[in-house]
Amino acid sequence: METSAYTSYNTIDGVVFPATEIQTNGVQKSNISYTSYTINPDFTDNDWDIPAL
């Protein structure tokens, strides 16, 4: 079973986001650090193109 714990929260534009996520799956443990968030980014039509193989 995988679990996730969120710590070290930051407030960006009035919304609270975690700065750190700790994922545990049995004996494996991963620490993920979020350094930035982009709120409502601008996308172009090209962003939705299927990449060439």
mmCIF file as gemmi writes it, N, C-alpha and C atoms, coordinates in Angstrom:
data_model
loop_
_atom_site.group_PDB
_atom_site.id
_atom_site.type_symbol
_atom_site.label_atom_id
_atom_site.label_alt_id
_atom_site.label_comp_id
_atom_site.label_asym_id
_atom_site.label_entity_id
_atom_site.label_seq_id
_atom_site.pdbx_PDB_ins_code
_atom_site.Cartn_x
_atom_site.Cartn_y
_atom_site.Cartn_z
_atom_site.occupancy
_atom_site.B_iso_or_equiv
_atom_site.pdbx_formal_charge
_atom_site.auth_seq_id
_atom_site.auth_asym_id
_atom_site.pdbx_PDB_model_num
ATOM 1 N N . MET Axp A 1 ? 0.84 -1.176 0 1 0 ? 1 A 1
ATOM 2 C CA . MET Axp A 1 ? 0 0 0 1 0 ? 1 A 1
ATOM 3 C C . MET Axp A 1 ? 0.892 1.249 0 1 0 ? 1 A 1
ATOM 4 N N . GLU Axp A 2 ? 0.572 2.192 -0.845 1 0 ? 2 A 1
ATOM 5 C CA . GLU Axp A 2 ? 1.343 3.426 -0.919 1 0 ? 2 A 1
ATOM 6 C C . GLU Axp A 2 ? 0.65 4.514 -0.115 1 0 ? 2 A 1
ATOM 7 N N . THR Axp A 3 ? 1.436 5.262 0.623 1 0 ? 3 A 1
ATOM 8 C CA . THR Axp A 3 ? 0.91 6.4 1.368 1 0 ? 3 A 1
ATOM 9 C C . THR Axp A 3 ? 1.698 7.649 1.009 1 0 ? 3 A 1
ATOM 10 N N . SER Axp A 4 ? 1.048 8.783 1.118 1 0 ? 4 A 1
ATOM 11 C CA . SER Axp A 4 ? 1.696 10.073 0.881 1 0 ? 4 A 1
ATOM 12 C C . SER Axp A 4 ? 1.423 10.98 2.062 1 0 ? 4 A 1
ATOM 13 N N . ALA Axp A 5 ? 2.449 11.697 2.496 1 0 ? 5 A 1
ATOM 14 C CA . ALA Axp A 5 ? 2.32 12.69 3.555 1 0 ? 5 A 1
ATOM 15 C C . ALA Axp A 5 ? 2.848 14.009 3.015 1 0 ? 5 A 1
ATOM 16 N N . TYR Axp A 6 ? 2.159 15.087 3.314 1 0 ? 6 A 1
ATOM 17 C CA . TYR Axp A 6 ? 2.54 16.406 2.826 1 0 ? 6 A 1
ATOM 18 C C . TYR Axp A 6 ? 2.961 17.27 4.014 1 0 ? 6 A 1
ATOM 19 N N . THR Axp A 7 ? 4.076 18.004 3.85 1 0 ? 7 A 1
ATOM 20 C CA . THR Axp A 7 ? 4.595 18.848 4.922 1 0 ? 7 A 1
ATOM 21 C C . THR Axp A 7 ? 5.108 20.163 4.362 1 0 ? 7 A 1
ATOM 22 N N . SER Axp A 8 ? 5.503 21.049 5.244 1 0 ? 8 A 1
ATOM 23 C CA . SER Axp A 8 ? 6.132 22.332 4.879 1 0 ? 8 A 1
ATOM 24 C C . SER Axp A 8 ? 5.309 23.094 3.844 1 0 ? 8 A 1
ATOM 25 N N . TYR Axp A 9 ? 4.179 23.585 4.253 1 0 ? 9 A 1
ATOM 26 C CA . TYR Axp A 9 ? 3.258 24.248 3.339 1 0 ? 9 A 1
ATOM 27 C C . TYR Axp A 9 ? 3.653 25.695 3.044 1 0 ? 9 A 1
ATOM 28 N N . ASN Axp A 10 ? 3.35 26.144 1.806 1 0 ? 10 A 1
ATOM 29 C CA . ASN Axp A 10 ? 3.545 27.531 1.381 1 0 ? 10 A 1
ATOM 30 C C . ASN Axp A 10 ? 2.218 28.068 0.868 1 0 ? 10 A 1
ATOM 31 N N . THR Axp A 11 ? 1.965 29.353 1.091 1 0 ? 11 A 1
ATOM 32 C CA . THR Axp A 11 ? 0.755 30.002 0.584 1 0 ? 11 A 1
ATOM 33 C C . THR Axp A 11 ? 1.118 30.812 -0.65 1 0 ? 11 A 1
ATOM 34 N N . ILE Axp A 12 ? 0.416 30.518 -1.764 1 0 ? 12 A 1
ATOM 35 C CA . ILE Axp A 12 ? 0.645 31.204 -3.032 1 0 ? 12 A 1
ATOM 36 C C . ILE Axp A 12 ? -0.701 31.714 -3.525 1 0 ? 12 A 1
ATOM 37 N N . ASP Axp A 13 ? -0.815 33.017 -3.704 1 0 ? 13 A 1
ATOM 38 C CA . ASP Axp A 13 ? -2.07 33.641 -4.152 1 0 ? 13 A 1
ATOM 39 C C . ASP Axp A 13 ? -3.249 33.199 -3.294 1 0 ? 13 A 1
ATOM 40 N N . GLY Axp A 14 ? -3.03 33.056 -2.007 1 0 ? 14 A 1
ATOM 41 C CA . GLY Axp A 14 ? -4.096 32.701 -1.079 1 0 ? 14 A 1
ATOM 42 C C . GLY Axp A 14 ? -4.426 31.219 -1.015 1 0 ? 14 A 1
ATOM 43 N N . VAL Axp A 15 ? -3.707 30.38 -1.756 1 0 ? 15 A 1
ATOM 44 C CA . VAL Axp A 15 ? -3.934 28.932 -1.756 1 0 ? 15 A 1
ATOM 45 C C . VAL Axp A 15 ? -2.73 28.254 -1.111 1 0 ? 15 A 1
ATOM 46 N N . VAL Axp A 16 ? -2.991 27.292 -0.226 1 0 ? 16 A 1
ATOM 47 C CA . VAL Axp A 16 ? -1.916 26.601 0.478 1 0 ? 16 A 1
ATOM 48 C C . VAL Axp A 16 ? -1.496 25.355 -0.304 1 0 ? 16 A 1
ATOM 49 N N . PHE Axp A 17 ? -0.181 25.256 -0.577 1 0 ? 17 A 1
ATOM 50 C CA . PHE Axp A 17 ? 0.381 24.123 -1.302 1 0 ? 17 A 1
ATOM 51 C C . PHE Axp A 17 ? 1.485 23.486 -0.47 1 0 ? 17 A 1
ATOM 52 N N . PRO Axp A 18 ? 1.644 22.149 -0.582 1 0 ? 18 A 1
ATOM 53 C CA . PRO Axp A 18 ? 2.747 21.509 0.137 1 0 ? 18 A 1
ATOM 54 C C . PRO Axp A 18 ? 4.083 21.784 -0.551 1 0 ? 18 A 1
ATOM 55 N N . ALA Axp A 19 ? 5.131 21.953 0.249 1 0 ? 19 A 1
ATOM 56 C CA . ALA Axp A 19 ? 6.477 22.123 -0.298 1 0 ? 19 A 1
ATOM 57 C C . ALA Axp A 19 ? 7.201 20.783 -0.342 1 0 ? 19 A 1
ATOM 58 N N . THR Axp A 20 ? 6.734 19.823 0.461 1 0 ? 20 A 1
ATOM 59 C CA . THR Axp A 20 ? 7.37 18.508 0.519 1 0 ? 20 A 1
ATOM 60 C C . THR Axp A 20 ? 6.31 17.42 0.547 1 0 ? 20 A 1
ATOM 61 N N . GLU Axp A 21 ? 6.557 16.359 -0.215 1 0 ? 21 A 1
ATOM 62 C CA . GLU Axp A 21 ? 5.694 15.169 -0.223 1 0 ? 21 A 1
ATOM 63 C C . GLU Axp A 21 ? 6.577 13.964 0.084 1 0 ? 21 A 1
ATOM 64 N N . ILE Axp A 22 ? 6.133 13.148 1.007 1 0 ? 22 A 1
ATOM 65 C CA . ILE Axp A 22 ? 6.858 11.92 1.355 1 0 ? 22 A 1
ATOM 66 C C . ILE Axp A 22 ? 5.974 10.743 0.964 1 0 ? 22 A 1
ATOM 67 N N . GLN Axp A 23 ? 6.442 9.938 0.004 1 0 ? 23 A 1
ATOM 68 C CA . GLN Axp A 23 ? 5.704 8.761 -0.457 1 0 ? 23 A 1
ATOM 69 C C . GLN Axp A 23 ? 6.371 7.516 0.109 1 0 ? 23 A 1
ATOM 70 N N . THR Axp A 24 ? 5.56 6.623 0.666 1 0 ? 24 A 1
ATOM 71 C CA . THR Axp A 24 ? 6.066 5.375 1.217 1 0 ? 24 A 1
ATOM 72 C C . THR Axp A 24 ? 5.298 4.226 0.592 1 0 ? 24 A 1
ATOM 73 N N . ASN Axp A 25 ? 6.052 3.224 0.101 1 0 ? 25 A 1
ATOM 74 C CA . ASN Axp A 25 ? 5.461 2.028 -0.488 1 0 ? 25 A 1
ATOM 75 C C . ASN Axp A 25 ? 6.242 0.838 0.054 1 0 ? 25 A 1
ATOM 76 N N . GLY Axp A 26 ? 5.767 0.268 1.128 1 0 ? 26 A 1
ATOM 77 C CA . GLY Axp A 26 ? 6.496 -0.832 1.755 1 0 ? 26 A 1
ATOM 78 C C . GLY Axp A 26 ? 7.789 -0.314 2.358 1 0 ? 26 A 1
ATOM 79 N N . VAL Axp A 27 ? 8.923 -0.834 1.885 1 0 ? 27 A 1
ATOM 80 C CA . VAL Axp A 27 ? 10.216 -0.409 2.413 1 0 ? 27 A 1
ATOM 81 C C . VAL Axp A 27 ? 10.803 0.775 1.642 1 0 ? 27 A 1
ATOM 82 N N . GLN Axp A 28 ? 10.219 1.112 0.485 1 0 ? 28 A 1
ATOM 83 C CA . GLN Axp A 28 ? 10.718 2.229 -0.308 1 0 ? 28 A 1
ATOM 84 C C . GLN Axp A 28 ? 10.111 3.539 0.18 1 0 ? 28 A 1
ATOM 85 N N . LYS Axp A 29 ? 10.956 4.571 0.223 1 0 ? 29 A 1
ATOM 86 C CA . LYS Axp A 29 ? 10.504 5.881 0.665 1 0 ? 29 A 1
ATOM 87 C C . LYS Axp A 29 ? 11.067 6.933 -0.286 1 0 ? 29 A 1
ATOM 88 N N . SER Axp A 30 ? 10.211 7.851 -0.743 1 0 ? 30 A 1
ATOM 89 C CA . SER Axp A 30 ? 10.635 8.915 -1.653 1 0 ? 30 A 1
ATOM 90 C C . SER Axp A 30 ? 10.268 10.263 -1.054 1 0 ? 30 A 1
ATOM 91 N N . ASN Axp A 31 ? 11.21 11.2 -1.115 1 0 ? 31 A 1
ATOM 92 C CA . ASN Axp A 31 ? 10.958 12.574 -0.705 1 0 ? 31 A 1
ATOM 93 C C . ASN Axp A 31 ? 10.928 13.442 -1.958 1 0 ? 31 A 1
ATOM 94 N N . ILE Axp A 32 ? 9.843 14.18 -2.133 1 0 ? 32 A 1
ATOM 95 C CA . ILE Axp A 32 ? 9.682 15.054 -3.286 1 0 ? 32 A 1
ATOM 96 C C . ILE Axp A 32 ? 9.579 16.482 -2.771 1 0 ? 32 A 1
ATOM 97 N N . SER Axp A 33 ? 10.43 17.367 -3.292 1 0 ? 33 A 1
ATOM 98 C CA . SER Axp A 33 ? 10.403 18.777 -2.905 1 0 ? 33 A 1
ATOM 99 C C . SER Axp A 33 ? 9.868 19.601 -4.066 1 0 ? 33 A 1
ATOM 100 N N . TYR Axp A 34 ? 8.826 20.365 -3.806 1 0 ? 34 A 1
ATOM 101 C CA . TYR Axp A 34 ? 8.256 21.256 -4.811 1 0 ? 34 A 1
ATOM 102 C C . TYR Axp A 34 ? 8.868 22.636 -4.617 1 0 ? 34 A 1
ATOM 103 N N . THR Axp A 35 ? 9.496 23.16 -5.656 1 0 ? 35 A 1
ATOM 104 C CA . THR Axp A 35 ? 10.158 24.458 -5.545 1 0 ? 35 A 1
ATOM 105 C C . THR Axp A 35 ? 9.327 25.596 -6.119 1 0 ? 35 A 1
ATOM 106 N N . SER Axp A 36 ? 8.337 25.269 -6.98 1 0 ? 36 A 1
ATOM 107 C CA . SER Axp A 36 ? 7.479 26.318 -7.528 1 0 ? 36 A 1
ATOM 108 C C . SER Axp A 36 ? 6.171 25.719 -8.031 1 0 ? 36 A 1
ATOM 109 N N . TYR Axp A 37 ? 5.179 26.548 -8.09 1 0 ? 37 A 1
ATOM 110 C CA . TYR Axp A 37 ? 3.881 26.199 -8.653 1 0 ? 37 A 1
ATOM 111 C C . TYR Axp A 37 ? 3.506 27.294 -9.637 1 0 ? 37 A 1
ATOM 112 N N . THR Axp A 38 ? 2.835 26.918 -10.719 1 0 ? 38 A 1
ATOM 113 C CA . THR Axp A 38 ? 2.318 27.896 -11.668 1 0 ? 38 A 1
ATOM 114 C C . THR Axp A 38 ? 0.805 27.813 -11.643 1 0 ? 38 A 1
ATOM 115 N N . ILE Axp A 39 ? 0.166 28.911 -11.29 1 0 ? 39 A 1
ATOM 116 C CA . ILE Axp A 39 ? -1.289 28.958 -11.182 1 0 ? 39 A 1
ATOM 117 C C . ILE Axp A 39 ? -1.858 29.473 -12.503 1 0 ? 39 A 1
ATOM 118 N N . ASN Axp A 40 ? -2.787 28.715 -13.082 1 0 ? 40 A 1
ATOM 119 C CA . ASN Axp A 40 ? -3.455 29.083 -14.331 1 0 ? 40 A 1
ATOM 120 C C . ASN Axp A 40 ? -2.468 29.505 -15.428 1 0 ? 40 A 1
ATOM 121 N N . PRO Axp A 41 ? -1.601 28.592 -15.854 1 0 ? 41 A 1
ATOM 122 C CA . PRO Axp A 41 ? -0.643 28.948 -16.91 1 0 ? 41 A 1
ATOM 123 C C . PRO Axp A 41 ? -1.345 29.148 -18.254 1 0 ? 41 A 1
ATOM 124 N N . ASP Axp A 42 ? -0.713 29.912 -19.124 1 0 ? 42 A 1
ATOM 125 C CA . ASP Axp A 42 ? -1.239 30.101 -20.48 1 0 ? 42 A 1
ATOM 126 C C . ASP Axp A 42 ? -0.763 28.951 -21.355 1 0 ? 42 A 1
ATOM 127 N N . PHE Axp A 43 ? -1.703 28.309 -22.051 1 0 ? 43 A 1
ATOM 128 C CA . PHE Axp A 43 ? -1.382 27.225 -22.973 1 0 ? 43 A 1
ATOM 129 C C . PHE Axp A 43 ? -1.691 27.673 -24.39 1 0 ? 43 A 1
ATOM 130 N N . THR Axp A 44 ? -0.92 27.168 -25.345 1 0 ? 44 A 1
ATOM 131 C CA . THR Axp A 44 ? -1.203 27.407 -26.757 1 0 ? 44 A 1
ATOM 132 C C . THR Axp A 44 ? -1.745 26.113 -27.358 1 0 ? 44 A 1
ATOM 133 N N . ASP Axp A 45 ? -2.262 26.185 -28.567 1 0 ? 45 A 1
ATOM 134 C CA . ASP Axp A 45 ? -2.76 24.983 -29.242 1 0 ? 45 A 1
ATOM 135 C C . ASP Axp A 45 ? -1.64 23.962 -29.424 1 0 ? 45 A 1
ATOM 136 N N . ASN Axp A 46 ? -0.403 24.425 -29.632 1 0 ? 46 A 1
ATOM 137 C CA . ASN Axp A 46 ? 0.729 23.519 -29.816 1 0 ? 46 A 1
ATOM 138 C C . ASN Axp A 46 ? 1.029 22.687 -28.566 1 0 ? 46 A 1
ATOM 139 N N . ASP Axp A 47 ? 0.649 23.174 -27.406 1 0 ? 47 A 1
ATOM 140 C CA . ASP Axp A 47 ? 0.877 22.42 -26.175 1 0 ? 47 A 1
ATOM 141 C C . ASP Axp A 47 ? 0.086 21.108 -26.162 1 0 ? 47 A 1
ATOM 142 N N . TRP Axp A 48 ? -0.956 21.004 -26.964 1 0 ? 48 A 1
ATOM 143 C CA . TRP Axp A 48 ? -1.821 19.827 -26.969 1 0 ? 48 A 1
ATOM 144 C C . TRP Axp A 48 ? -1.499 18.877 -28.12 1 0 ? 48 A 1
ATOM 145 N N . ASP Axp A 49 ? -0.478 19.212 -28.939 1 0 ? 49 A 1
ATOM 146 C CA . ASP Axp A 49 ? -0.084 18.338 -30.06 1 0 ? 49 A 1
ATOM 147 C C . ASP Axp A 49 ? 0.51 17.028 -29.527 1 0 ? 49 A 1
ATOM 148 N N . ILE Axp A 50 ? 0.257 15.951 -30.24 1 0 ? 50 A 1
ATOM 149 C CA . ILE Axp A 50 ? 0.838 14.659 -29.894 1 0 ? 50 A 1
ATOM 150 C C . ILE Axp A 50 ? 2.294 14.662 -30.343 1 0 ? 50 A 1
ATOM 151 N N . PRO Axp A 51 ? 3.23 14.338 -29.461 1 0 ? 51 A 1
ATOM 152 C CA . PRO Axp A 51 ? 4.641 14.359 -29.846 1 0 ? 51 A 1
ATOM 153 C C . PRO Axp A 51 ? 4.951 13.313 -30.917 1 0 ? 51 A 1
ATOM 154 N N . ALA Axp A 52 ? 5.911 13.625 -31.787 1 0 ? 52 A 1
ATOM 155 C CA . ALA Axp A 52 ? 6.351 12.674 -32.815 1 0 ? 52 A 1
ATOM 156 C C . ALA Axp A 52 ? 7.135 11.55 -32.148 1 0 ? 52 A 1
ATOM 157 N N . LEU Axp A 53 ? 6.991 10.355 -32.692 1 0 ? 53 A 1
ATOM 158 C CA . LEU Axp A 53 ? 7.721 9.2 -32.14 1 0 ? 53 A 1
ATOM 159 C C . LEU Axp A 53 ? 9.043 9.013 -32.777 1 0 ? 53 A 1
